[in-house]
Amino acid sequence: MRAARSRFIAAAFDHDQVPTIACFNKATASLGVSFDRLIAALQTFVDDYFVPVWGTPAKLLKTTTFRKGAWAMAFLDDADVAHALGYHDLTPDGLPLSKVFVKTTLTVGQKVSVTACHELAEMLVDPAINLCATGPNTVFYAYETADAVEEVEFTIRGIAMSDFVYPAWFEGFRKANSAQFDYAKRVKRPFQILPGGYMSVFKNGRWTQVFGSAGKARRFRREDRRGHRSTYRGKAHRMRPSRPAR
């Protein structure tokens, strides 16, 4: 039996437009912070921390469901709830959709605010989940801005946010310590993965993961990864719009 071929997701979104992102909370579990404060902190993260580095502005808008013409960030208990509600890979309009699984995040001892910040940072840079950079040994690295540093955090008005890498992280020609490679200044060279991080890479004809430590690899394999961005790269996948809200 022939092995199924991996393929890249074919999609693109207009980076010249400043997207509005409809943010709504359908989770029953506690976020650990009020939704109003969380969205305000995420907007500050975008405006004051992320845009000066990546140039990808966005307007976050608190809503109760999808908004016509807007991207979306949905807070849900877990992947089972997302499936039951008909939340798939895109908004009903076919625009980017990020899902934050609250119960899943809390089960592995992580903060919901950090996960939300992580997902937001990655959606802004690669909304179609199809960008790559050539790394060491001509291995393709997914263009994900938070995975390599995902267990490092900082705070905005007392709310934990995710560290993120800078464009220099993907530039293999740079020498160690020659540029800033992440916000928290933990990374010293291009394509370095911190002990709590990982990256999706394409080699030998398929997508797989590389880890910053054996401990991270063990934690990763215990997690419920359904609905995570990394799973879209691991198999042939046609992105589906969500069902319109009733």
N, CA and C of each residue as an Amber inpcrd file, in Angstrom:
protein
   738
   0.8550000  -1.1990000   0.0000000   0.0000000   0.0000000   0.0000000
   0.8830000   1.2390000   0.0000000   0.6180000   2.1490000  -0.9140000
   1.4460000   3.3480000  -1.0060000   1.1290000   4.2980000   0.1320000
   2.1690000   4.8990000   0.6700000   1.9720000   5.8700000   1.7490000
   1.2910000   7.1140000   1.2000000   0.4260000   7.6920000   2.0030000
  -0.2480000   8.9290000   1.6000000   0.7580000  10.0670000   1.5370000
   0.6470000  10.8890000   0.5390000   1.5610000  12.0100000   0.3880000
   1.1400000  13.1650000   1.2860000   2.1340000  13.7710000   1.9220000
   1.8540000  14.9950000   2.6680000   1.7610000  16.1450000   1.6790000
   0.9920000  17.1410000   2.0020000   0.9100000  18.3110000   1.1450000
   0.7350000  19.5470000   2.0090000   1.0850000  20.6840000   1.4300000
   0.9350000  21.9360000   2.1470000  -0.4910000  22.4400000   1.9840000
  -1.0150000  23.1010000   2.9930000  -2.3330000  23.7070000   2.8980000
  -2.2580000  24.8660000   1.9150000  -3.1720000  24.8870000   0.9620000
  -3.1850000  25.9540000  -0.0300000  -4.1950000  27.0110000   0.3880000
  -3.7100000  28.0950000   0.9250000  -4.6030000  29.1800000   1.3320000
  -3.7650000  30.4300000   1.5140000  -4.4160000  31.5720000   1.4250000
  -3.7100000  32.8320000   1.6380000  -4.7090000  33.8790000   2.0980000
  -4.2170000  34.8400000   2.8750000  -5.0640000  35.9210000   3.3560000
  -4.3160000  37.2290000   3.1430000  -5.0520000  38.3040000   2.9690000
  -4.4870000  39.5980000   2.6070000  -3.8110000  40.2430000   3.8150000
  -2.4840000  40.2490000   3.7960000  -1.7320000  40.8430000   4.9000000
  -1.7360000  42.3700000   4.8480000  -2.2230000  42.9650000   3.7450000
  -2.2660000  44.4200000   3.6620000  -3.4590000  45.0030000   4.4120000
  -4.4020000  44.1650000   4.8010000  -5.5650000  44.6170000   5.5500000
  -5.3320000  44.3980000   7.0460000  -5.8260000  45.3150000   7.8590000
  -5.7620000  45.1370000   9.3130000  -7.0120000  44.3700000   9.7280000
  -6.8620000  43.1250000  10.1660000  -8.0540000  42.3350000  10.4740000
  -8.6840000  42.7350000  11.8000000  -9.9850000  42.6120000  11.8550000
 -10.7030000  42.6130000  13.1250000 -10.8390000  41.1630000  13.5600000
 -10.5380000  40.8830000  14.8230000 -10.6280000  39.5160000  15.3330000
 -11.7370000  39.4650000  16.3720000 -12.8000000  38.7570000  16.0580000
 -13.9080000  38.5710000  16.9940000 -13.4910000  37.5640000  18.0580000
 -13.4810000  37.9850000  19.3120000 -13.0580000  37.1280000  20.4250000
 -14.2820000  36.8020000  21.2760000 -14.5800000  35.5200000  21.4160000
 -15.7580000  35.1450000  22.2030000 -15.4750000  33.9120000  23.0400000
 -16.1190000  33.8670000  24.2000000 -15.8480000  32.8300000  25.1940000
 -17.0490000  31.9020000  25.3360000 -16.8880000  30.6520000  24.9030000
 -17.9150000  29.6240000  25.0530000 -17.4950000  28.5650000  26.0750000
 -16.3990000  28.8030000  26.7870000 -15.8980000  27.8170000  27.7510000
 -16.6880000  27.8900000  29.0490000 -16.8330000  26.7320000  29.6870000
 -17.4610000  26.6900000  31.0130000 -16.4230000  26.7680000  32.1200000
 -15.1770000  26.4080000  31.8030000 -14.0970000  26.4620000  32.7920000
 -13.6040000  27.8950000  32.9490000 -13.0470000  28.1880000  34.1130000
 -12.5430000  29.5300000  34.3960000 -11.3110000  29.8410000  33.5570000
 -11.2570000  31.0630000  33.0570000 -10.0910000  31.5070000  32.2970000
  -8.9420000  31.9210000  33.2030000  -9.2030000  32.1050000  34.4880000
  -8.1860000  32.5690000  35.4140000  -8.0600000  34.0760000  35.4640000
  -8.8150000  34.7640000  34.6240000  -8.8180000  36.2230000  34.5600000
 -10.1170000  36.6170000  33.8670000 -10.6230000  37.8000000  34.1360000
 -11.8540000  38.2120000  33.4690000 -11.6170000  38.3290000  31.9660000
 -12.6480000  38.0350000  31.1920000 -12.5100000  38.0660000  29.7380000
 -12.1860000  39.4770000  29.2530000 -12.7870000  40.4780000  29.8670000
 -12.4990000  41.8640000  29.4880000 -11.0220000  42.1990000  29.6780000
 -10.4790000  41.8350000  30.8360000  -9.0610000  42.1150000  31.1100000
  -8.1550000  41.3350000  30.1640000  -8.5320000  40.1080000  29.8660000
  -7.7110000  39.2920000  28.9770000  -7.6590000  39.8920000  27.5790000
  -8.7930000  40.2630000  27.0240000  -8.8060000  40.8300000  25.6760000
  -8.0540000  42.1580000  25.6440000  -8.1830000  42.9600000  26.7000000
  -7.4390000  44.2220000  26.7700000  -5.9370000  43.9740000  26.8000000
  -5.5040000  42.9740000  27.5650000  -4.0750000  42.6520000  27.6310000
  -3.5720000  42.1260000  26.2920000  -4.3800000  41.3150000  25.6240000
  -3.9830000  40.7990000  24.3120000  -3.8830000  41.9230000  23.2850000
  -4.7690000  42.9100000  23.3670000  -4.6740000  44.0520000  22.4560000
  -3.3960000  44.8400000  22.7150000  -3.0450000  45.0230000  23.9750000
  -1.7810000  45.6870000  24.3030000  -0.5960000  44.8780000  23.7960000
  -0.6760000  43.5630000  23.9340000   0.3800000  42.6940000  23.4030000
   0.5660000  42.9340000  21.9080000  -0.5200000  42.9590000  21.1730000
  -0.4400000  43.1750000  19.7280000   0.1440000  44.5520000  19.4210000
  -0.4160000  45.5850000  20.0300000  -0.0460000  46.9640000  19.6870000
   1.3700000  47.3340000  20.1080000   1.7410000  46.9730000  21.3250000
   2.9800000  47.4850000  21.9120000   4.1550000  46.5200000  21.8430000
   3.8910000  45.2450000  21.6630000   4.9590000  44.2480000  21.6940000
   5.1390000  43.5430000  20.3470000   4.0460000  43.1530000  19.7220000
   4.1400000  42.3120000  18.5290000   4.2550000  43.1130000  17.2380000
   3.4300000  44.1310000  17.0760000   3.4570000  44.9190000  15.8420000
   4.8080000  45.5860000  15.5940000   5.4800000  46.1470000  16.6100000
   6.7870000  46.7460000  16.3390000   7.8150000  45.7580000  15.7930000
   7.6150000  44.4810000  16.0490000   8.5510000  43.4510000  15.5820000
   8.0960000  42.8390000  14.2640000   6.8400000  42.4570000  14.1850000
   6.3340000  41.6950000  13.0430000   5.4950000  42.5220000  12.0680000
   5.0260000  43.6970000  12.4650000   4.2510000  44.5230000  11.5490000
   2.9080000  43.9360000  11.1540000   2.2540000  43.2380000  12.0920000
   0.9740000  42.5890000  11.7970000  -0.0940000  43.0870000  12.7710000
  -0.6530000  44.2670000  12.5350000  -1.6480000  44.8140000  13.4610000
  -2.9750000  44.0770000  13.3740000  -3.7800000  44.2330000  14.4060000
  -5.1240000  43.6580000  14.4400000  -5.9400000  44.4000000  15.4820000
  -7.2370000  44.4020000  15.2840000  -8.1740000  44.9870000  16.2400000
  -8.9680000  43.8540000  16.8690000  -8.8010000  43.6620000  18.1790000
  -9.5310000  42.6150000  18.8940000 -10.8650000  43.1690000  19.3780000
 -11.9200000  42.4230000  19.1110000 -13.2660000  42.8640000  19.4480000
 -13.9770000  41.7750000  20.2410000 -14.4340000  42.0990000  21.4400000
 -15.1650000  41.1160000  22.2400000 -16.5800000  40.9640000  21.6810000
 -16.9440000  39.7300000  21.3430000 -18.2620000  39.4430000  20.7920000
 -18.8310000  38.2120000  21.4910000 -19.9870000  37.7770000  21.0370000
 -20.5880000  36.5520000  21.5730000 -20.5210000  35.4070000  20.5810000
 -20.1410000  35.7050000  19.3320000 -20.0260000  34.6700000  18.3070000
 -19.2430000  35.2480000  17.1360000 -19.2250000  34.5460000  16.0080000
 -18.5390000  35.0330000  14.8230000 -19.1260000  36.3700000  14.3760000
 -18.2640000  37.1910000  13.7760000 -18.6950000  38.4820000  13.2440000
 -18.4180000  38.4870000  11.7330000 -19.3930000  38.9000000  10.9510000
 -19.2490000  38.9110000   9.5010000 -18.0010000  39.6790000   9.0840000
 -17.1580000  39.0370000   8.2590000 -15.9660000  39.6760000   7.7350000
 -14.7900000  39.7370000   8.6860000 -14.9230000  39.1680000   9.8820000
 -13.8490000  39.2260000  10.8860000 -13.1900000  37.8660000  11.0550000
 -11.9120000  37.8900000  11.3920000 -11.2580000  36.6840000  11.8790000
 -11.8600000  36.3610000  13.2500000 -11.4650000  35.2430000  13.8350000
 -12.0590000  34.8890000  15.1270000 -11.0670000  34.1690000  16.0280000
 -11.2570000  34.3750000  17.3280000 -10.5800000  33.5990000  18.3620000
 -11.6600000  33.1100000  19.3210000 -11.8570000  31.7940000  19.3300000
 -12.9170000  31.1890000  20.1400000 -12.3130000  30.4770000  21.3380000
 -12.8250000  30.7730000  22.5120000 -12.4190000  30.0970000  23.7410000
 -13.4400000  28.9940000  24.0110000 -12.9780000  27.7470000  23.9940000
 -13.8340000  26.5720000  24.1130000 -13.2620000  25.6420000  25.1650000
 -14.0760000  24.7610000  25.7180000 -13.5550000  23.8330000  26.7250000
 -12.5110000  22.8980000  26.1380000 -12.8390000  22.2440000  25.0180000
 -11.9140000  21.2760000  24.4270000 -12.3080000  21.0110000  22.9850000
 -11.5570000  20.1090000  22.3240000 -11.7990000  19.8240000  20.9100000
 -13.1450000  19.1540000  20.6840000 -13.6190000  18.3790000  21.6530000
 -14.9280000  17.7380000  21.5110000 -16.0370000  18.7840000  21.4180000
 -15.9480000  19.8170000  22.2440000 -16.9370000  20.8950000  22.2000000
 -16.8590000  21.6310000  20.8690000 -15.6500000  21.8840000  20.3960000
 -15.4850000  22.5600000  19.1070000 -16.1780000  21.7740000  17.9990000
 -15.9990000  20.4640000  18.0070000 -16.6300000  19.6210000  16.9850000
 -18.1510000  19.6700000  17.1090000 -18.6460000  19.5920000  18.3240000
 -20.0940000  19.5920000  18.5460000 -20.7350000  20.8960000  18.0840000
 -20.0270000  22.0050000  18.2400000 -20.5500000  23.3090000  17.8410000
 -20.3500000  23.5930000  16.3520000 -19.6280000  22.7020000  15.6680000
 -19.3600000  22.9180000  14.2570000 -18.2650000  23.9170000  13.9870000
 -17.3780000  24.1300000  14.9800000 -16.2400000  25.0250000  14.7890000
 -15.1110000  24.2100000  14.1620000 -14.8070000  24.4930000  12.9160000
 -13.8140000  23.7090000  12.2020000 -12.4940000  24.4800000  12.1120000
 -12.0470000  24.7840000  10.9010000 -10.7170000  25.3650000  10.7260000
 -10.7520000  26.8540000  10.3930000 -11.8780000  27.3220000   9.8760000
 -12.0360000  28.7020000   9.4470000 -13.3590000  29.2440000   9.9760000
 -13.5450000  30.5570000   9.9070000 -14.8330000  31.1440000  10.2600000
 -15.8630000  30.7620000   9.1920000 -17.1470000  31.0280000   9.4240000
 -18.1370000  30.7560000   8.3750000 -17.8560000  31.4880000   7.0660000
 -17.1360000  32.6120000   7.1310000 -16.7630000  33.3580000   5.9240000
 -15.4840000  32.8350000   5.2840000 -14.8740000  31.8000000   5.8650000
 -13.6300000  31.2700000   5.3300000 -12.3970000  32.0330000   5.7550000
 -12.4900000  32.7580000   6.8610000 -11.3690000  33.5440000   7.3820000
 -10.7040000  32.8230000   8.5510000  -9.5100000  33.2640000   8.9630000
  -8.7650000  32.5520000  10.0080000  -9.5310000  32.4440000  11.3230000
  -9.4220000  31.2850000  11.9300000 -10.0480000  30.9940000  13.2200000
  -9.0160000  30.3590000  14.1360000  -8.8160000  30.9470000  15.3010000
  -7.9410000  30.3830000  16.3230000  -8.8020000  29.8720000  17.4650000
  -8.4920000  28.6720000  17.9600000  -9.2600000  28.0710000  19.0480000
  -8.3740000  27.8960000  20.2750000  -8.8510000  28.3820000  21.4100000
  -8.1590000  28.2310000  22.6850000  -8.9710000  27.2480000  23.5190000
  -8.3890000  26.0760000  23.7800000  -9.0950000  25.0350000  24.5240000
  -8.7820000  25.1850000  26.0130000  -9.7450000  25.7000000  26.7470000
  -9.5150000  26.1230000  28.1250000  -9.2900000  24.9350000  29.0530000
 -10.1870000  23.9630000  29.0600000 -10.0120000  22.7970000  29.9280000
  -8.7480000  22.0310000  29.5750000  -8.4800000  21.8880000  28.2850000
  -7.2730000  21.1890000  27.8420000  -6.0320000  21.8990000  28.3480000
  -6.0210000  23.2220000  28.2800000  -4.8910000  24.0210000  28.7570000
  -4.6950000  23.8470000  30.2560000  -5.7750000  23.9280000  31.0130000
  -5.6820000  23.8130000  32.4680000  -5.2670000  22.4120000  32.8990000
  -5.6770000  21.3940000  32.1530000  -5.3440000  20.0070000  32.4940000
  -3.8410000  19.7740000  32.5090000  -3.1100000  20.4480000  31.6260000
  -1.6580000  20.2630000  31.5600000  -0.9190000  21.3360000  32.3560000
  -1.6410000  22.0760000  33.2000000  -1.0010000  23.0290000  34.0950000
  -0.5440000  24.3190000  33.4510000  -1.1240000  24.6770000  32.3210000
  -0.7460000  25.9080000  31.6440000  -1.7760000  27.0020000  31.8910000
  -1.4010000  28.2400000  31.5850000  -2.2860000  29.3880000  31.7700000
  -3.0500000  29.6750000  30.4790000  -4.3280000  29.9310000  30.6110000
  -5.1580000  30.2170000  29.4470000  -4.6830000  31.4800000  28.7400000
  -4.2840000  32.4860000  29.4930000  -3.8330000  33.7400000  28.8820000
  -2.5880000  33.5290000  28.0290000  -1.6830000  32.6630000  28.4770000
  -0.4660000  32.3780000  27.7150000  -0.8130000  31.6290000  26.4350000
  -1.7000000  30.6420000  26.5440000  -2.1230000  29.8990000  25.3600000
  -2.7970000  30.8200000  24.3500000  -3.6630000  31.7110000  24.8350000
  -4.3460000  32.6410000  23.9340000  -3.3520000  33.5570000  23.2300000
  -2.3930000  34.0740000  23.9700000  -1.3640000  34.9360000  23.3960000
  -0.5430000  34.1800000  22.3530000  -0.1830000  32.9480000  22.6720000
   0.5590000  32.0700000  21.7650000  -0.2030000  31.9070000  20.4540000
  -1.4780000  31.5370000  20.5400000  -2.2750000  31.2960000  19.3390000
  -2.4620000  32.5740000  18.5310000  -2.6610000  33.6830000  19.2050000
  -2.8340000  34.9590000  18.5170000  -1.5790000  35.3410000  17.7460000
  -0.4230000  35.2090000  18.3760000   0.8390000  35.5610000  17.7230000
   1.0660000  34.7280000  16.4680000   0.7320000  33.4550000  16.5440000
   0.9710000  32.5870000  15.3910000  -0.0470000  32.8280000  14.2820000
  -1.2880000  33.1070000  14.6370000  -2.2980000  33.3910000  13.6180000
  -1.9740000  34.6740000  12.8640000  -1.4550000  35.6870000  13.5490000
  -1.1710000  36.9590000  12.8940000  -0.0690000  36.8380000  11.8480000
   0.9300000  36.0110000  12.0970000   2.0560000  35.8870000  11.1700000
   1.7750000  34.8750000  10.0650000   1.1250000  33.7760000  10.3960000
   0.8610000  32.7270000   9.4020000  -0.5920000  32.2650000   9.5030000
  -1.5340000  33.1030000   9.0760000  -2.9470000  32.7540000   9.2560000
  -3.3920000  31.5270000   8.4790000  -2.7360000  31.2230000   7.3700000
  -3.1180000  30.0610000   6.5670000  -2.3790000  28.7870000   6.9680000
  -1.4650000  28.8920000   7.9200000  -0.6870000  27.7390000   8.4020000
   0.0230000  27.0520000   7.2360000   0.6990000  27.8440000   6.4020000
   1.3770000  27.2590000   5.2460000   2.7500000  27.8540000   4.9700000
   3.2700000  28.6870000   5.8740000   4.5830000  29.2850000   5.6650000
   5.6780000  28.4370000   6.2990000   6.8450000  28.4490000   5.6710000
   7.9970000  27.6840000   6.1710000   9.2660000  28.4920000   5.9630000
  10.3150000  28.1070000   6.6600000  11.6440000  28.6770000   6.4630000
  12.6400000  27.5310000   6.3970000  13.6730000  27.7020000   5.5820000
  14.6940000  26.6690000   5.4680000  15.6700000  26.7980000   6.6210000
  15.7840000  25.7350000   7.4150000  16.6600000  25.7280000   8.5700000
  17.9190000  24.9240000   8.3330000  18.6240000  24.5560000   9.3940000
  19.8500000  23.7690000   9.2670000  19.6080000  22.4730000   8.5020000
  20.5980000  22.0920000   7.7120000  20.5450000  20.8440000   6.9350000
  19.3700000  20.8210000   5.9690000  18.9850000  22.0080000   5.4740000
  17.8930000  22.1880000   4.5060000  16.5790000  21.5710000   4.9680000
  16.3750000  21.5250000   6.2760000  15.0970000  21.0840000   6.8350000
  14.1470000  22.2820000   6.8550000  12.8930000  22.0730000   6.4710000
  11.8900000  23.1370000   6.5090000  11.2920000  23.2430000   7.9070000
  11.3060000  24.4580000   8.4470000  10.7050000  24.7330000   9.7570000
   9.3930000  25.4900000   9.5560000   8.3470000  25.0390000  10.2320000
   7.0780000  25.7610000  10.1880000   7.2860000  27.1810000  10.7070000
   6.6030000  28.1420000  10.0920000   6.7740000  29.5460000  10.4730000
   5.8610000  29.8760000  11.6500000   6.1490000  29.2420000  12.7730000
   5.3740000  29.4250000  14.0020000   6.1920000  30.2850000  14.9620000
   5.5880000  31.3260000  15.4860000   6.3400000  32.3390000  16.2200000
   6.4190000  32.1120000  17.7250000   5.7290000  31.0900000  18.2500000
   5.7470000  30.8910000  19.7060000   6.1370000  29.4840000  20.1350000
   6.1260000  28.5200000  19.2350000   6.3730000  27.1300000  19.6310000
   7.7630000  26.9190000  20.2280000   8.7740000  27.5310000  19.6530000
  10.1490000  27.2860000  20.1030000  10.4120000  27.8200000  21.5050000
   9.5700000  28.7300000  21.9690000   9.7740000  29.3820000  23.2750000
   8.5210000  29.2790000  24.1390000   7.6890000  28.2620000  23.8960000
   6.3200000  28.3110000  24.4110000   6.1730000  28.2180000  25.9260000
   7.1750000  27.8150000  26.6560000   7.0310000  27.7610000  28.1110000
   7.6780000  28.9580000  28.8090000   8.0440000  29.9800000  28.0400000
   8.5880000  31.2240000  28.5980000   7.4820000  32.2740000  28.5470000
   7.2910000  33.0140000  29.6360000   6.2220000  34.0070000  29.6910000
   6.7170000  35.3270000  30.2500000   5.9230000  36.3550000  30.0260000
   6.1170000  37.6560000  30.6690000   4.7210000  38.2000000  30.9680000
   4.6280000  39.3100000  31.6640000   3.3070000  39.7970000  32.0640000
   3.0030000  41.1740000  31.4850000   1.7360000  41.3920000  31.2150000
   1.1970000  42.6970000  30.8400000   0.0800000  43.0100000  31.8250000
   0.2940000  44.0240000  32.6370000  -0.6720000  44.4000000  33.6800000
  -1.0780000  43.1970000  34.5410000  -0.0800000  42.4070000  34.8910000
  -0.3020000  41.2770000  35.7780000  -0.8590000  40.0350000  35.1140000
  -1.0340000  40.0450000  33.8080000  -1.5790000  38.8980000  33.0780000
  -0.4660000  38.2570000  32.2630000  -0.2880000  36.9560000  32.4220000
   0.8080000  36.2450000  31.7620000   0.5860000  36.1780000  30.2570000
   1.6420000  36.4710000  29.5040000   1.6410000  36.4110000  28.0450000
   2.7620000  35.4820000  27.5870000   2.7010000  35.0660000  26.3430000
   3.7040000  34.1550000  25.7970000   4.8900000  34.9120000  25.2060000
   6.0670000  34.3890000  25.4190000   7.2410000  34.8380000  24.6730000
   7.0070000  34.5280000  23.1950000   7.7400000  35.1860000  22.3170000
   7.6310000  34.9110000  20.8810000   8.9680000  35.1930000  20.2220000
   9.2290000  34.5120000  19.1160000  10.4910000  34.7070000  18.4170000
  10.3940000  35.9020000  17.4810000  11.5570000  36.4380000  17.1350000
  11.6680000  37.5440000  16.2020000  11.9620000  36.9960000  14.7990000
  11.7990000  37.8030000  13.7510000  12.1260000  37.3280000  12.4030000
  13.5350000  36.7680000  12.2860000  14.4860000  37.3170000  13.0470000
  15.8650000  36.8340000  12.9820000  15.9840000  35.3590000  13.3520000
  15.0290000  34.8440000  14.1270000  15.0660000  33.4220000  14.5120000
  15.0440000  32.5270000  13.2790000  14.3790000  32.9740000  12.2110000
  14.2350000  32.1740000  10.9900000  15.3290000  32.4630000   9.9710000
  16.3000000  33.2890000  10.3220000  17.3460000  33.7010000   9.3800000
  18.6450000  32.9800000   9.7110000  18.8510000  31.8690000   9.0170000
  19.9700000  30.9910000   9.3410000  21.3390000  31.5810000   9.0950000
  21.4170000  32.6650000   8.3330000  22.7230000  33.2740000   8.0590000
  23.2690000  34.0450000   9.2560000  22.4350000  34.3300000  10.2410000
  22.8830000  35.1300000  11.3820000  23.7400000  34.3070000  12.3340000
  24.7290000  34.9560000  12.9170000  25.5990000  34.3030000  13.8900000
  24.9860000  34.3890000  15.2870000  25.4460000  33.5240000  16.1640000
  24.9620000  33.5300000  17.5470000  25.1990000  34.8970000  18.1900000
  24.2120000  35.3560000  18.9510000  24.2830000  36.6160000  19.7000000
  24.4310000  37.8560000  18.8180000  24.1140000  37.7290000  17.5210000
  24.2700000  38.8650000  16.6140000  23.0040000  39.7030000  16.4800000
  21.8910000  39.2120000  17.0340000  20.6130000  39.9150000  16.9240000
  19.7200000  39.4660000  18.0680000  18.5850000  40.1230000  18.2150000
  17.5910000  39.6580000  19.1840000  16.7230000  38.6110000  18.4950000
  16.6300000  37.4410000  19.1050000  15.9310000  36.3220000  18.4850000
  14.5700000  36.0350000  19.1150000  14.3080000  36.5700000  20.3070000
  12.9850000  36.4330000  20.9190000  12.7760000  37.5930000  21.8820000
  11.5320000  37.8260000  22.2770000  11.2380000  38.9730000  23.1250000
  11.9510000  38.8850000  24.4670000  11.9350000  37.7020000  25.0920000
  12.5080000  37.5440000  26.4320000  14.0310000  37.4440000  26.4330000
  14.6380000  37.4170000  25.2670000  16.0950000  37.3530000  25.1030000
  16.6850000  36.0760000  25.7010000  15.9610000  34.9950000  25.5800000
  16.4700000  33.6920000  26.0220000  17.1970000  32.9610000  24.8930000
  16.8060000  33.2370000  23.6620000  17.3600000  32.5350000  22.5010000
  18.6300000  33.2440000  22.0460000  19.6450000  32.4660000  21.7040000
  20.9490000  33.0360000  21.3590000  21.3290000  32.8680000  19.8930000
  20.5850000  32.0620000  19.1360000  20.9710000  31.8090000  17.7440000
  19.7310000  31.4180000  16.9290000  19.8300000  31.4980000  15.6010000
  18.6930000  31.1020000  14.7660000  18.3110000  29.6370000  14.9760000
  17.0280000  29.3740000  14.9380000  16.4660000  28.0250000  15.0060000
  16.7590000  27.3050000  16.3240000  17.1780000  28.0510000  17.3410000
  17.3660000  27.4360000  18.6590000  16.0040000  27.1870000  19.2980000
  15.8140000  25.9940000  19.8410000  14.5820000  25.6270000  20.5310000
  14.8930000  25.5350000  22.0170000  14.2060000  26.3170000  22.8200000
  14.4470000  26.2990000  24.2630000  13.9600000  24.9870000  24.8740000
  14.4200000  24.6430000  26.0800000  14.0560000  23.3480000  26.6870000
  12.5530000  23.0970000  26.7730000  11.7540000  24.1440000  26.9070000
  10.3060000  23.9640000  26.9870000   9.5940000  24.1080000  25.6610000
  10.3420000  24.1550000  24.5710000   9.7450000  24.3970000  23.2640000
   9.8640000  23.2260000  22.3130000   9.2650000  23.4110000  21.1510000
   9.3520000  22.4220000  20.0800000   9.1190000  23.1520000  18.7640000
   9.3620000  22.4710000  17.6560000   9.0240000  23.0170000  16.3450000
   8.5570000  21.8980000  15.4330000   7.6410000  22.2340000  14.5470000
   7.2320000  21.3160000  13.4900000   8.1900000  21.4960000  12.3210000
   8.7180000  20.3780000  11.8190000   9.6780000  20.4170000  10.7220000
   9.2630000  19.4250000   9.6470000   9.6350000  19.7410000   8.4140000
   9.3360000  18.8630000   7.2840000  10.6440000  18.2630000   6.7900000
  10.7810000  16.9620000   6.9610000  11.9750000  16.2800000   6.4840000
  11.6210000  14.8470000   6.1320000  12.3900000  14.2990000   5.2300000
  12.1490000  12.9330000   4.7500000  10.7140000  12.7470000   4.2720000
  10.1620000  13.8000000   3.6730000   8.8530000  13.7030000   3.0570000
   7.6650000  13.7920000   3.9810000   7.8800000  14.1920000   5.2390000
   6.7220000  14.2810000   6.1350000   6.9860000  15.3140000   7.2280000
   5.8840000  15.7590000   7.8480000   5.9750000  16.6620000   8.9850000
   6.1500000  15.8690000  10.2770000   7.0220000  16.3910000  11.1290000
   7.2390000  15.7940000  12.4380000   7.6290000  16.9120000  13.4010000
   7.9550000  16.5570000  14.6220000   8.3440000  17.5660000  15.6100000
   9.7570000  17.3080000  16.1180000  10.4430000  18.3930000  16.4410000
  11.7110000  18.3180000  17.1540000  11.5270000  19.1040000  18.4490000
  12.2110000  18.6700000  19.5010000  11.9590000  19.2020000  20.8400000
  13.2230000  19.7900000  21.4480000  13.0160000  20.7410000  22.3550000
  14.1370000  21.3650000  23.0370000  14.7060000  20.5250000  24.1540000
  13.9610000  19.4980000  24.5890000  14.4260000  18.6200000  25.6630000
  13.6080000  17.3390000  25.6480000  14.1490000  16.3060000  26.2770000
  13.4150000  15.0420000  26.3880000  12.1560000  15.2240000  27.2270000
  12.2450000  16.0710000  28.2510000  11.0830000  16.3380000  29.0860000
   9.9480000  16.9630000  28.2940000  10.2760000  17.9050000  27.4120000
   9.2440000  18.5150000  26.5740000   8.6200000  17.4830000  25.6540000
   9.4290000  16.5980000  25.0960000   8.8940000  15.5580000  24.2150000
   7.8870000  14.6870000  24.9490000   8.1850000  14.3410000  26.1910000
   7.2540000  13.5130000  26.9710000   5.9610000  14.2680000  27.2630000
   6.0800000  15.5420000  27.6400000   4.8820000  16.3320000  27.9270000
   4.0190000  16.5000000  26.6820000   4.6650000  16.7380000  25.5690000
   3.9680000  16.9340000  24.3020000   3.1370000  15.7080000  23.9400000
   3.7120000  14.5450000  24.1070000   3.0240000  13.3080000  23.7100000
   1.8570000  12.9680000  24.6200000   1.8280000  13.5480000  25.8160000
   0.7040000  13.3160000  26.7280000  -0.4500000  14.2890000  26.4840000
  -0.2070000  15.3420000  25.7200000  -1.2210000  16.3750000  25.5190000
  -2.2610000  15.9570000  24.4800000  -3.4480000  16.4970000  24.6270000
  -4.4940000  16.3590000  23.6130000  -4.2290000  17.4240000  22.5570000
  -3.7130000  17.0200000  21.4110000  -3.3210000  17.9720000  20.3740000
  -4.3980000  18.1850000  19.3090000  -5.5430000  17.5880000  19.4750000
  -6.5970000  17.7510000  18.4700000  -6.9680000  19.2270000  18.3030000
  -7.0870000  19.6390000  17.0690000  -7.4480000  21.0210000  16.7810000
  -6.3030000  22.0020000  16.8760000  -5.0970000  21.5210000  17.1780000
  -3.9340000  22.4040000  17.2860000  -3.3570000  22.6710000  15.9020000
  -2.7590000  23.8430000  15.7320000  -2.1720000  24.2120000  14.4400000
  -1.2080000  23.1640000  13.9150000  -0.4220000  22.5500000  14.8010000
   0.5850000  21.5850000  14.3570000  -0.0380000  20.3820000  13.6650000
  -1.2770000  20.0380000  14.0050000  -1.9020000  18.8630000  13.3930000
  -2.2960000  19.1290000  11.9520000  -2.4720000  20.3970000  11.5810000
  -2.8370000  20.6950000  10.2020000  -1.6810000  20.4270000   9.2450000
  -0.4670000  20.5570000   9.7450000   0.6910000  20.3360000   8.8850000
   1.0430000  18.8580000   8.7650000   0.5480000  18.0370000   9.6610000
   0.9780000  16.6460000   9.7170000   0.2890000  15.7130000   8.7650000
  -0.7110000  16.2030000   8.0380000  -1.4460000  15.3330000   7.1250000
  -2.0940000  16.1860000   6.0530000  -2.4820000  15.5380000   4.9600000
  -3.2440000  16.2420000   3.9370000  -4.5370000  16.7300000   4.5780000
  -4.7990000  18.0260000   4.4630000  -5.9150000  18.5980000   5.2200000
  -6.5370000  19.7320000   4.4340000  -7.8260000  19.6300000   4.2080000
  -8.5510000  20.7220000   3.5720000  -9.2430000  21.5340000   4.6590000
  -8.9070000  22.8100000   4.7440000  -9.4710000  23.6400000   5.8010000
 -10.9520000  23.8880000   5.5290000 -11.7850000  23.6620000   6.5550000
 -13.2360000  23.7630000   6.4010000 -13.7820000  24.9580000   7.1810000
 -14.7450000  25.6710000   6.5930000 -15.4030000  26.7480000   7.3440000
 -16.2560000  26.1920000   8.4760000 -16.4160000  26.9710000   9.5210000
 -17.3100000  26.6110000  10.6140000 -18.7620000  26.8140000  10.1880000
 -19.6650000  26.2110000  10.9510000 -21.0850000  26.4520000  10.7130000
 -21.4410000  27.8550000  11.1980000 -22.2910000  28.5660000  10.4740000
 -22.7230000  29.8890000  10.9500000 -23.4310000  29.7760000  12.2920000
 -23.2820000  30.7960000  13.1180000 -23.9620000  30.8120000  14.4090000
 -25.4630000  30.9020000  14.2000000 -26.2030000  30.2160000  15.0620000
 -27.6630000  30.2280000  14.9620000 -28.2490000  31.2850000  15.8930000
